[in-house]
Amino acid sequence: MAAHPLRWALLRELSGSDRRVRELATAVDEPQNLVSYHLGLLRAAGLVEARRSSFDGRDSYYHFNLARCAAAFGEAAAALHPALGPSTDTTLRPTGGRSVLFMCTGNSARSPMAEALLRHRSHGRVRVASAGSHPKPRLHPNTVRVMREDYGLDLSHRHPQALTAVAGRSFDYVITLCDKVREYPREHGSALAIHWSLPDPGAAAATGRASYPLFRSVATELNTRIEFLLPILTHNS
């Protein structure tokens, strides 16, 4: 599936950031209908997934299923030769002071969860912060709950902060976690911009729907994405 040149190019693009189909068509310089066809094949194989934009419901963001791809490449390598199977070395090497900023709108759910998870998983070796374009008065209670119950992290004393609080700081990576804040005007110098299109679990609470399962689902996806981000931070040190 990945051996086709266009599908490989699409996977390469999605390995860096979530993209809309028109952005992918521009990046690989191919017609949008052809890109959509190959995205459909990648989705059928479970290597790529799509999620309707929480900012503009007419748009969808495609993202790389990192865990499925890792398993599939591992299976292919092992089938070729047993010694080519996945490495069991999970040692986190020094990151050389890499810094990451997570951004969302309210800084009450997705971005503080991502900040706490990356700080925890890197053992403090990555300088990490989070902020919101329109910060809420406090963290959502389910943010505090899921971090405490599922990851043993205490965010009870954490308060949302605005982008102005980090305006004077430089970052190596700026990762936007919602489609709305991706469109928010900002300047982060030479930082590499990455987009992870995640649903807002707080919005479910606002509409009266049961929201805690969504908080857990978002936290799980963040944890997986951060697991695959750490080697990039280490490799680029």
C-alpha positions in Angstrom: 0.0 0.0 0.0 2.7 2.5 0.9 5.0 1.5 -2.0 2.9 3.5 -4.5 4.8 6.8 -5.0 1.8 9.1 -4.6 0.6 7.2 -1.5 4.1 7.4 0.0 4.1 11.1 -0.7 0.8 11.5 1.1 2.0 9.5 4.1 5.1 11.7 4.2 3.0 14.8 4.3 0.6 13.4 7.0 3.5 12.2 9.1 4.3 15.9 9.8 0.9 17.4 10.3 -2.8 16.9 9.8 -4.0 18.2 6.4 -7.0 19.0 4.4 -7.3 17.3 1.0 -6.7 20.5 -0.9 -3.6 21.1 1.1 -2.4 17.6 0.3 -3.1 18.1 -3.4 -1.0 21.3 -3.4 1.8 19.6 -1.5 2.1 16.7 -3.8 1.2 18.7 -7.0 -1.5 16.3 -8.1 -5.2 16.8 -9.0 -7.5 16.8 -5.9 -9.7 13.9 -7.3 -6.6 11.7 -7.7 -5.4 12.6 -4.2 -8.9 11.8 -2.8 -8.9 8.4 -4.6 -5.5 7.4 -3.0 -6.6 8.8 0.4 -9.6 6.5 0.2 -7.3 3.5 -0.3 -5.1 4.5 2.6 -8.2 4.9 4.8 -9.5 1.5 3.8 -6.1 0.0 4.8 -6.3 1.8 8.2 -3.2 3.8 7.6 -5.0 7.2 7.4 -8.1 8.5 9.1 -10.3 11.5 8.6 -12.1 13.7 11.0 -14.7 16.4 10.3 -13.3 19.9 11.2 -14.7 21.3 14.5 -14.2 24.8 13.1 -15.7 24.4 9.6 -17.9 21.4 9.3 -17.6 21.4 5.5 -13.9 20.5 5.8 -12.2 17.3 6.9 -8.7 16.8 8.3 -6.7 13.7 7.4 -4.3 12.3 9.9 -1.7 9.5 10.0 -2.6 6.5 12.1 0.8 6.2 13.6 0.2 3.1 15.7 -1.3 1.2 12.8 1.5 2.3 10.5 4.2 1.3 13.0 2.6 -2.1 13.4 2.2 -2.6 9.7 5.8 -1.6 8.9 7.0 -3.8 11.7 5.1 -6.8 10.3 6.4 -6.2 6.8 10.0 -6.0 8.1 9.7 -9.1 10.2 8.2 -11.0 7.3 11.2 -10.1 5.2 13.8 -11.1 7.8 13.3 -11.8 11.6 16.2 -9.4 12.4 14.4 -6.5 10.7 11.6 -6.6 13.3 10.8 -3.6 15.6 13.5 -2.6 18.0 12.8 -3.0 21.7 15.1 -0.1 22.7 12.7 2.5 24.1 15.4 4.5 25.9 14.7 8.3 25.8 17.9 10.0 25.0 18.7 13.7 25.8 16.7 16.1 23.7 19.2 19.0 23.8 16.7 21.5 25.2 13.9 21.2 22.6 10.8 23.3 23.3 7.2 22.8 22.3 4.1 25.0 22.6 0.7 23.4 22.4 -2.2 25.7 21.4 -6.0 25.4 21.4 -8.8 27.9 21.9 -9.7 27.7 25.6 -6.5 26.1 27.1 -8.8 24.2 29.3 -8.7 20.6 27.9 -6.6 19.5 24.9 -3.5 21.7 25.3 -3.0 21.4 29.0 -3.4 17.6 28.7 -0.8 17.6 25.9 1.5 19.8 27.9 1.3 17.5 31.0 1.7 14.3 28.9 4.8 15.5 27.0 6.4 16.9 30.2 5.8 13.6 31.9 6.8 11.3 29.0 10.0 13.3 28.4 10.9 13.3 32.1 11.1 17.1 32.0 13.8 17.0 29.3 11.5 18.9 26.8 10.6 22.4 27.6 6.9 22.5 27.1 4.1 25.1 27.5 0.5 25.5 26.4 -1.8 28.5 25.8 -5.1 29.5 24.3 -6.3 32.2 21.9 -9.4 32.7 24.2 -8.6 31.1 27.5 -11.3 29.8 29.8 -11.5 30.8 33.4 -10.4 27.4 34.6 -9.5 23.9 33.4 -12.5 21.7 32.7 -13.1 19.3 35.6 -12.9 16.3 33.3 -9.4 17.5 32.2 -8.2 17.3 35.8 -10.0 14.0 36.3 -8.7 12.1 33.3 -5.1 13.2 33.9 -5.3 12.1 37.5 -7.2 8.8 37.0 -5.5 7.6 33.8 -2.0 9.1 34.0 -1.4 9.9 37.7 -0.8 13.6 36.8 -2.2 16.4 39.0 -3.5 19.4 37.2 -5.7 20.7 39.9 -3.6 23.9 40.5 -3.1 24.6 36.8 -4.9 27.6 35.2 -5.5 28.4 31.6 -3.2 31.0 30.1 -3.4 33.3 27.1 -1.0 33.4 24.1 0.3 36.7 25.4 1.8 34.8 28.4 4.2 33.0 26.0 4.6 35.8 23.4 8.2 36.5 24.4 9.3 32.9 24.3 10.9 31.0 21.4 9.8 27.5 20.6 11.2 24.8 18.2 7.7 23.4 17.6 4.2 25.0 17.8 1.5 22.4 17.7 -2.1 23.5 17.2 -4.8 21.1 18.5 -8.0 22.6 17.2 -9.0 23.8 13.7 -10.1 27.2 14.9 -6.9 28.2 16.5 -5.0 27.0 13.4 -6.5 30.0 11.6 -5.8 32.4 14.4 -3.2 35.1 13.4 0.1 34.5 15.3 3.8 34.8 14.9 6.2 32.2 16.3 9.4 33.0 14.4 11.3 29.9 13.1 9.2 27.4 15.0 8.0 24.4 13.0 4.2 24.5 12.8 2.3 21.2 13.2 -1.4 20.7 13.3 -3.2 17.9 15.2 -7.0 18.1 14.4 -8.7 16.9 17.6 -12.3 17.4 18.7 -13.0 19.7 21.6 -14.2 17.5 24.5 -15.5 20.6 26.3 -17.9 21.3 23.5 -19.7 18.0 24.3 -20.2 19.1 27.9 -21.6 22.5 26.7 -24.3 20.7 24.7 -25.3 18.5 27.6 -23.9 15.3 26.1 -21.9 12.8 28.2 -18.4 14.2 27.7 -16.0 12.2 30.0 -15.5 9.3 27.4 -14.5 11.9 24.9 -12.0 13.4 27.3 -10.5 10.0 27.7 -10.5 9.4 24.0 -8.8 12.7 23.3 -6.2 12.1 26.0 -5.5 8.6 24.6 -4.9 10.1 21.1 -2.7 12.8 22.5 -0.7 10.2 24.4 -0.2 8.2 21.3 0.8 11.1 19.1 3.3 12.3 21.8 4.7 8.8 22.0 5.6 9.2 18.3 6.7 12.8 18.7 9.4 12.0 21.2 11.8 10.2 18.8 11.5 13.2 16.5 12.5 15.6 19.2 15.4 13.3 20.1 16.5 12.7 16.5 16.6 16.4 15.7 18.6 17.3 18.8 
